[in-house]
Amino acid sequence: MHRSTPPHRNNGFSLVELAIVLVIVALLTSGLLLGISAQRNAAENTDARRQLENIHEALLGFAMANGRLPCPADPALTSADATVGTEDRLNANSACNRIYGVVPWVTLGLPETDPWGRHFTYFANASFTAPLPPGAQSSFTLGTTGNANVKDGAGSANNIASSLPAVIVSHGSNGVGTSGDEQENANSTLTFVSRTPGNDFDDLVAWIVPSILNARMVAAGRLP
C-alpha cells in the first residue's frame, strides 16, 4: 500500500521572521549602548566634580601657604614649553600676567585636564593674586572683595554667588559649546553660569567663597 509522504517542512526562518529578529536585536543593542553611554557620562561627571573639589582645596591650600591665590596659567602654551602649567607671572615679586587662563596644574601638583581631556578654565581676581607687600603675611585683607559673579543663566539677574575672588570651570563633554550659557563661561567676563545640566549645557562650575578663604587664612595665621 502506498503511503503518502508528508509535505516537506522548512525548519529555517522566513524572511519576515528574520527581519523581526534583527529588529529586536537592534533594539536591544541600541538600548544597551545607550545605557553604557549614560553610565560613562555619569562616571565622567563624577570624576570632574571630584577634580573640581580637589582644585578648590588646592587653591585654598596654596593661599594658606603663600598668602595669595596662584596666577592662572597661560592656556596657549604647549607641552614643549618649560613653563606650561605654571603661574603666568614674571617672578615672585611681579603681578600676574593674566586674570583669565587655566588652572596652573603643575604649580598645584594636580592632573592637567578634566575627564574630557580639556584644561580647567580659571579666573582669579588680581587683588587676591598680587605679590605680598614687604612684611605682610597676605596680599589681601579681610575687607578685600572679588568681582566675579555666578548666575543661573546668561541673561539672569539672579546671582547664585557674588564678589568672588576665583572661579573654576570644567566645560564638560560639549566643550565650549554654542549655547549662551556655555559661551558665558568662556568669554572672559566677570559673569559665569552654573545651572542644571541639559542638552545645551553641561559645564561644571566651582568657586572660592570669600568667607571660607578668609577663615582658612586666619587659621593659617595669614590674616588677623
BALOBA-1460 file (C-alpha; in Angstrom, 3 decimals):
// residues 224
<rec num="1" residu="m" x="0.000" y="0.000" z="0.000"/>
<rec num="2" residu="h" x="1.375" y="3.386" z="-0.980"/>
<rec num="3" residu="r" x="1.880" y="5.780" z="1.866"/>
<rec num="4" residu="s" x="1.648" y="9.463" z="1.182"/>
<rec num="5" residu="t" x="4.744" y="11.468" z="2.051"/>
<rec num="6" residu="p" x="4.047" y="14.408" z="4.361"/>
<rec num="7" residu="p" x="4.859" y="17.735" z="2.830"/>
<rec num="8" residu="h" x="8.412" y="18.964" z="3.406"/>
<rec num="9" residu="r" x="8.634" y="21.467" z="6.245"/>
<rec num="10" residu="n" x="11.229" y="24.233" z="6.217"/>
<rec num="11" residu="n" x="12.634" y="24.496" z="9.745"/>
<rec num="12" residu="g" x="14.556" y="27.719" z="8.982"/>
<rec num="13" residu="f" x="13.429" y="31.338" z="9.450"/>
<rec num="14" residu="s" x="11.298" y="33.027" z="6.883"/>
<rec num="15" residu="l" x="12.364" y="36.454" z="5.680"/>
<rec num="16" residu="v" x="9.655" y="38.068" z="7.810"/>
<rec num="17" residu="e" x="10.729" y="36.174" z="10.914"/>
<rec num="18" residu="l" x="14.379" y="37.008" z="10.271"/>
<rec num="19" residu="a" x="13.523" y="40.686" z="9.881"/>
<rec num="20" residu="i" x="11.646" y="40.657" z="13.192"/>
<rec num="21" residu="v" x="14.607" y="39.018" z="14.946"/>
<rec num="22" residu="l" x="17.010" y="41.580" z="13.516"/>
<rec num="23" residu="v" x="14.787" y="44.450" z="14.678"/>
<rec num="24" residu="i" x="14.626" y="43.001" z="18.196"/>
<rec num="25" residu="v" x="18.395" y="42.529" z="18.301"/>
<rec num="26" residu="a" x="18.926" y="46.104" z="17.074"/>
<rec num="27" residu="l" x="16.588" y="47.484" z="19.740"/>
<rec num="28" residu="l" x="18.294" y="45.501" z="22.477"/>
<rec num="29" residu="t" x="21.738" y="46.539" z="21.252"/>
<rec num="30" residu="s" x="20.853" y="50.236" z="20.996"/>
<rec num="31" residu="g" x="19.304" y="50.156" z="24.470"/>
<rec num="32" residu="l" x="22.425" y="48.517" z="25.853"/>
<rec num="33" residu="l" x="24.692" y="51.060" z="24.161"/>
<rec num="34" residu="l" x="22.589" y="53.952" z="25.453"/>
<rec num="35" residu="g" x="22.796" y="52.515" z="28.941"/>
<rec num="36" residu="i" x="26.567" y="52.144" z="28.715"/>
<rec num="37" residu="s" x="26.894" y="55.684" z="27.326"/>
<rec num="38" residu="a" x="24.770" y="57.104" z="30.156"/>
<rec num="39" residu="q" x="26.848" y="55.255" z="32.729"/>
<rec num="40" residu="r" x="30.065" y="56.531" z="31.173"/>
<rec num="41" residu="n" x="28.781" y="60.116" z="31.133"/>
<rec num="42" residu="a" x="27.715" y="59.850" z="34.763"/>
<rec num="43" residu="a" x="31.114" y="58.484" z="35.749"/>
<rec num="44" residu="e" x="32.918" y="61.249" z="33.838"/>
<rec num="45" residu="n" x="30.810" y="63.924" z="35.517"/>
<rec num="46" residu="t" x="31.504" y="62.402" z="38.915"/>
<rec num="47" residu="d" x="35.235" y="62.436" z="38.163"/>
<rec num="48" residu="a" x="35.055" y="66.062" z="37.006"/>
<rec num="49" residu="r" x="33.249" y="67.136" z="40.178"/>
<rec num="50" residu="r" x="35.874" y="65.350" z="42.257"/>
<rec num="51" residu="q" x="38.611" y="67.152" z="40.334"/>
<rec num="52" residu="l" x="36.908" y="70.499" z="40.925"/>
<rec num="53" residu="e" x="36.778" y="69.745" z="44.649"/>
<rec num="54" residu="n" x="40.487" y="68.919" z="44.586"/>
<rec num="55" residu="i" x="41.280" y="72.122" z="42.696"/>
<rec num="56" residu="h" x="39.204" y="74.120" z="45.177"/>
<rec num="57" residu="e" x="41.122" y="72.645" z="48.107"/>
<rec num="58" residu="a" x="44.470" y="73.054" z="46.338"/>
<rec num="59" residu="l" x="43.769" y="76.753" z="45.718"/>
<rec num="60" residu="l" x="42.904" y="77.280" z="49.382"/>
<rec num="61" residu="g" x="45.979" y="75.324" z="50.432"/>
<rec num="62" residu="f" x="48.195" y="77.414" z="48.160"/>
<rec num="63" residu="a" x="46.750" y="80.617" z="49.630"/>
<rec num="64" residu="m" x="47.356" y="79.383" z="53.173"/>
<rec num="65" residu="a" x="50.978" y="78.553" z="52.334"/>
<rec num="66" residu="n" x="51.781" y="81.593" z="50.193"/>
<rec num="67" residu="g" x="49.448" y="84.344" z="51.364"/>
<rec num="68" residu="r" x="47.747" y="84.665" z="47.974"/>
<rec num="69" residu="l" x="45.949" y="82.711" z="45.288"/>
<rec num="70" residu="p" x="48.010" y="81.437" z="42.333"/>
<rec num="71" residu="c" x="48.013" y="83.172" z="38.977"/>
<rec num="72" residu="p" x="46.214" y="81.465" z="36.083"/>
<rec num="73" residu="a" x="48.474" y="79.571" z="33.677"/>
<rec num="74" residu="d" x="48.821" y="80.563" z="30.029"/>
<rec num="75" residu="p" x="46.352" y="78.405" z="28.032"/>
<rec num="76" residu="a" x="48.309" y="78.864" z="24.789"/>
<rec num="77" residu="l" x="51.465" y="77.093" z="25.918"/>
<rec num="78" residu="t" x="52.218" y="73.559" z="24.729"/>
<rec num="79" residu="s" x="53.977" y="70.695" z="26.475"/>
<rec num="80" residu="a" x="57.201" y="71.762" z="24.736"/>
<rec num="81" residu="d" x="57.319" y="74.942" z="26.830"/>
<rec num="82" residu="a" x="59.157" y="74.632" z="30.146"/>
<rec num="83" residu="t" x="56.649" y="76.900" z="31.909"/>
<rec num="84" residu="v" x="53.487" y="75.129" z="30.769"/>
<rec num="85" residu="g" x="51.031" y="74.586" z="33.601"/>
<rec num="86" residu="t" x="52.730" y="77.068" z="35.920"/>
<rec num="87" residu="e" x="51.712" y="80.507" z="37.152"/>
<rec num="88" residu="d" x="51.920" y="83.102" z="34.395"/>
<rec num="89" residu="r" x="53.961" y="85.787" z="36.137"/>
<rec num="90" residu="l" x="57.415" y="87.214" z="35.519"/>
<rec num="91" residu="n" x="58.709" y="86.457" z="39.026"/>
<rec num="92" residu="a" x="57.578" y="86.179" z="42.627"/>
<rec num="93" residu="n" x="57.555" y="89.967" z="43.041"/>
<rec num="94" residu="s" x="55.513" y="90.736" z="39.932"/>
<rec num="95" residu="a" x="51.795" y="90.795" z="39.301"/>
<rec num="96" residu="c" x="50.112" y="88.063" z="37.279"/>
<rec num="97" residu="n" x="50.206" y="88.459" z="33.524"/>
<rec num="98" residu="r" x="46.541" y="87.479" z="33.296"/>
<rec num="99" residu="i" x="43.368" y="87.106" z="35.351"/>
<rec num="100" residu="y" x="41.886" y="84.540" z="32.943"/>
<rec num="101" residu="g" x="43.621" y="81.365" z="31.899"/>
<rec num="102" residu="v" x="43.718" y="77.760" z="33.004"/>
<rec num="103" residu="v" x="44.373" y="76.135" z="36.347"/>
<rec num="104" residu="p" x="48.165" y="76.041" z="36.937"/>
<rec num="105" residu="w" x="48.212" y="72.291" z="37.387"/>
<rec num="106" residu="v" x="51.989" y="71.975" z="37.636"/>
<rec num="107" residu="t" x="52.175" y="74.646" z="40.331"/>
<rec num="108" residu="l" x="49.393" y="72.953" z="42.301"/>
<rec num="109" residu="g" x="50.503" y="69.370" z="41.630"/>
<rec num="110" residu="l" x="47.206" y="68.368" z="40.012"/>
<rec num="111" residu="p" x="46.194" y="66.413" z="36.884"/>
<rec num="112" residu="e" x="46.382" y="68.535" z="33.756"/>
<rec num="113" residu="t" x="42.916" y="68.012" z="32.256"/>
<rec num="114" residu="d" x="39.335" y="67.062" z="33.065"/>
<rec num="115" residu="p" x="37.840" y="63.677" z="32.037"/>
<rec num="116" residu="w" x="37.262" y="65.015" z="28.505"/>
<rec num="117" residu="g" x="40.901" y="65.993" z="28.010"/>
<rec num="118" residu="r" x="40.385" y="69.738" z="28.411"/>
<rec num="119" residu="h" x="42.058" y="72.220" z="30.718"/>
<rec num="120" residu="f" x="40.060" y="73.795" z="33.520"/>
<rec num="121" residu="t" x="39.303" y="77.472" z="32.937"/>
<rec num="122" residu="y" x="40.443" y="79.575" z="35.891"/>
<rec num="123" residu="f" x="39.656" y="83.185" z="36.777"/>
<rec num="124" residu="a" x="41.453" y="84.881" z="39.680"/>
<rec num="125" residu="n" x="40.941" y="88.453" z="40.835"/>
<rec num="126" residu="a" x="44.192" y="90.459" z="40.768"/>
<rec num="127" residu="s" x="43.781" y="91.634" z="44.366"/>
<rec num="128" residu="f" x="43.988" y="88.035" z="45.574"/>
<rec num="129" residu="t" x="46.989" y="87.028" z="43.439"/>
<rec num="130" residu="a" x="49.131" y="90.127" z="43.972"/>
<rec num="131" residu="p" x="52.655" y="89.823" z="45.423"/>
<rec num="132" residu="l" x="52.828" y="90.202" z="49.182"/>
<rec num="133" residu="p" x="53.788" y="93.712" z="50.354"/>
<rec num="134" residu="p" x="57.012" y="93.855" z="52.390"/>
<rec num="135" residu="g" x="56.463" y="92.375" z="55.832"/>
<rec num="136" residu="a" x="52.884" y="91.267" z="55.057"/>
<rec num="137" residu="q" x="51.519" y="87.771" z="55.509"/>
<rec num="138" residu="s" x="48.897" y="88.134" z="52.808"/>
<rec num="139" residu="s" x="48.355" y="90.057" z="49.589"/>
<rec num="140" residu="f" x="44.803" y="90.915" z="50.654"/>
<rec num="141" residu="t" x="42.917" y="91.846" z="53.812"/>
<rec num="142" residu="l" x="39.680" y="90.686" z="55.413"/>
<rec num="143" residu="g" x="37.879" y="93.544" z="53.689"/>
<rec num="144" residu="t" x="39.086" y="92.680" z="50.179"/>
<rec num="145" residu="t" x="36.302" y="91.555" z="47.839"/>
<rec num="146" residu="g" x="36.325" y="89.844" z="44.472"/>
<rec num="147" residu="n" x="34.354" y="90.883" z="41.407"/>
<rec num="148" residu="a" x="33.175" y="87.662" z="39.733"/>
<rec num="149" residu="n" x="29.551" y="86.533" z="39.854"/>
<rec num="150" residu="v" x="27.850" y="83.199" z="39.231"/>
<rec num="151" residu="k" x="24.315" y="83.260" z="37.825"/>
<rec num="152" residu="d" x="21.710" y="80.643" z="36.911"/>
<rec num="153" residu="g" x="21.612" y="81.858" z="33.310"/>
<rec num="154" residu="a" x="23.491" y="84.208" z="30.990"/>
<rec num="155" residu="g" x="20.680" y="86.762" z="30.966"/>
<rec num="156" residu="s" x="19.574" y="86.217" z="34.544"/>
<rec num="157" residu="a" x="19.529" y="88.969" z="37.162"/>
<rec num="158" residu="n" x="19.822" y="86.373" z="39.918"/>
<rec num="159" residu="n" x="23.254" y="85.866" z="41.457"/>
<rec num="160" residu="i" x="23.927" y="82.451" z="42.943"/>
<rec num="161" residu="a" x="27.199" y="83.817" z="44.312"/>
<rec num="162" residu="s" x="28.827" y="87.241" z="44.044"/>
<rec num="163" residu="s" x="32.027" y="89.159" z="44.845"/>
<rec num="164" residu="l" x="34.048" y="86.021" z="44.187"/>
<rec num="165" residu="p" x="37.861" y="86.043" z="44.145"/>
<rec num="166" residu="a" x="38.183" y="82.963" z="41.910"/>
<rec num="167" residu="v" x="36.082" y="80.710" z="39.649"/>
<rec num="168" residu="i" x="36.952" y="77.364" z="38.038"/>
<rec num="169" residu="v" x="35.109" y="75.799" z="35.077"/>
<rec num="170" residu="s" x="35.092" y="72.359" z="33.514"/>
<rec num="171" residu="h" x="33.477" y="72.756" z="30.100"/>
<rec num="172" residu="g" x="32.050" y="69.224" z="30.063"/>
<rec num="173" residu="s" x="31.732" y="66.851" z="27.155"/>
<rec num="174" residu="n" x="30.276" y="69.652" z="24.988"/>
<rec num="175" residu="g" x="33.402" y="71.747" z="25.312"/>
<rec num="176" residu="v" x="32.801" y="75.469" z="24.929"/>
<rec num="177" residu="g" x="29.567" y="74.710" z="23.096"/>
<rec num="178" residu="t" x="27.256" y="77.107" z="21.289"/>
<rec num="179" residu="s" x="24.611" y="77.948" z="23.880"/>
<rec num="180" residu="g" x="24.623" y="81.355" z="25.520"/>
<rec num="181" residu="d" x="25.176" y="79.855" z="28.968"/>
<rec num="182" residu="e" x="28.219" y="77.842" z="27.871"/>
<rec num="183" residu="q" x="29.583" y="80.797" z="25.937"/>
<rec num="184" residu="e" x="29.257" y="82.906" z="29.078"/>
<rec num="185" residu="n" x="31.691" y="80.577" z="30.824"/>
<rec num="186" residu="a" x="34.276" y="81.041" z="28.082"/>
<rec num="187" residu="n" x="34.091" y="84.724" z="27.120"/>
<rec num="188" residu="s" x="36.497" y="86.141" z="29.730"/>
<rec num="189" residu="t" x="33.936" y="88.310" z="31.508"/>
<rec num="190" residu="l" x="33.187" y="88.526" z="35.218"/>
<rec num="191" residu="t" x="29.956" y="86.523" z="34.863"/>
<rec num="192" residu="f" x="29.775" y="82.731" z="34.999"/>
<rec num="193" residu="v" x="26.805" y="80.361" z="34.751"/>
<rec num="194" residu="s" x="26.026" y="77.337" z="36.896"/>
<rec num="195" residu="r" x="22.728" y="75.545" z="36.398"/>
<rec num="196" residu="t" x="21.060" y="72.185" z="35.934"/>
<rec num="197" residu="p" x="22.672" y="70.300" z="33.020"/>
<rec num="198" residu="g" x="20.721" y="69.866" z="29.788"/>
<rec num="199" residu="n" x="21.278" y="69.150" z="26.106"/>
<rec num="200" residu="d" x="22.722" y="72.638" z="25.611"/>
<rec num="201" residu="f" x="24.649" y="72.954" z="28.896"/>
<rec num="202" residu="d" x="26.932" y="70.554" z="30.738"/>
<rec num="203" residu="d" x="29.517" y="72.877" z="32.295"/>
<rec num="204" residu="l" x="30.572" y="72.263" z="35.883"/>
<rec num="205" residu="v" x="31.499" y="75.336" z="37.895"/>
<rec num="206" residu="a" x="33.202" y="75.809" z="41.272"/>
<rec num="207" residu="w" x="34.252" y="78.978" z="43.053"/>
<rec num="208" residu="i" x="36.149" y="80.300" z="46.040"/>
<rec num="209" residu="v" x="33.827" y="81.811" z="48.654"/>
<rec num="210" residu="p" x="35.425" y="84.857" z="50.343"/>
<rec num="211" residu="s" x="34.316" y="83.874" z="53.855"/>
<rec num="212" residu="i" x="35.840" y="80.386" z="53.519"/>
<rec num="213" residu="l" x="39.072" y="81.788" z="52.069"/>
<rec num="214" residu="n" x="39.309" y="84.309" z="54.903"/>
<rec num="215" residu="a" x="38.637" y="81.633" z="57.534"/>
<rec num="216" residu="r" x="41.384" y="79.414" z="56.128"/>
<rec num="217" residu="m" x="43.804" y="82.364" z="56.008"/>
<rec num="218" residu="v" x="43.025" y="83.290" z="59.601"/>
<rec num="219" residu="a" x="43.578" y="79.672" z="60.681"/>
<rec num="220" residu="a" x="46.944" y="79.683" z="58.887"/>
<rec num="221" residu="g" x="47.989" y="82.923" z="60.567"/>
<rec num="222" residu="r" x="47.937" y="84.804" z="57.279"/>
<rec num="223" residu="l" x="45.152" y="87.171" z="58.342"/>
<rec num="224" residu="p" x="44.487" y="88.690" z="61.781"/>
